[in-house]
Amino acid sequence: MAKILITMPDDFLNKVDGLALTEQKSRSQLIREALKTYMHRLSKSQEKSAQKNADILENLIG
């Protein structure tokens, strides 16, 4: 597994660490899960947008 270095404000990091403690997860695990969730939501949003555009095009053509 690769390691990365990110920079964030101290107060935000404190919130991340507090949430990790509450969720009983490591900081890394929490950030990985948050990014996976973000990527999934973005993918779903793009799919909906593509379908909407396809529907508009279909209505224009058909």
C-alpha positions in Angstrom: 0.0 0.0 0.0 1.3 3.4 -0.9 1.8 6.2 1.6 0.9 9.8 0.8 1.5 13.1 2.5 -1.4 15.6 2.8 -1.6 19.0 4.4 -4.7 20.2 6.4 -5.4 22.8 9.0 -4.8 21.7 12.6 -8.4 22.3 13.6 -9.7 20.1 10.8 -7.2 17.4 11.6 -8.4 17.5 15.2 -11.9 16.9 14.0 -10.8 14.0 11.8 -9.0 12.5 14.7 -12.0 12.9 17.0 -14.3 11.3 14.4 -11.8 8.4 13.9 -11.7 7.9 17.7 -15.5 7.9 17.9 -15.8 5.5 14.9 -13.0 3.3 16.4 -11.0 3.6 13.1 -7.6 4.7 12.3 -7.1 8.1 10.7 -6.0 6.5 7.5 -9.0 4.1 7.4 -11.4 7.0 8.0 -9.9 9.1 5.2 -9.9 6.1 2.8 -13.6 5.4 3.5 -14.5 9.1 3.1 -12.7 9.2 -0.3 -14.4 6.0 -1.4 -17.8 7.5 -0.5 -17.0 10.7 -2.3 -15.9 8.9 -5.4 -19.0 6.7 -5.4 -21.3 9.7 -5.0 -19.5 11.5 -7.8 -19.8 8.5 -10.1 -23.5 8.2 -9.4 -24.0 11.9 -10.0 -22.1 11.6 -13.3 -24.3 8.7 -14.3 -27.5 10.6 -13.5 -26.2 13.6 -15.5 -25.3 11.4 -18.4 -28.8 9.8 -18.3 -30.5 13.1 -18.1 -28.5 14.4 -21.1 -29.3 11.2 -23.0 -33.0 11.7 -22.2 -32.9 15.3 -23.4 -31.2 14.2 -26.6 -33.7 11.4 -27.2 -36.6 13.9 -26.8 -35.0 16.3 -29.2 -34.4 13.5 -31.8 -37.4 11.4 -31.3 
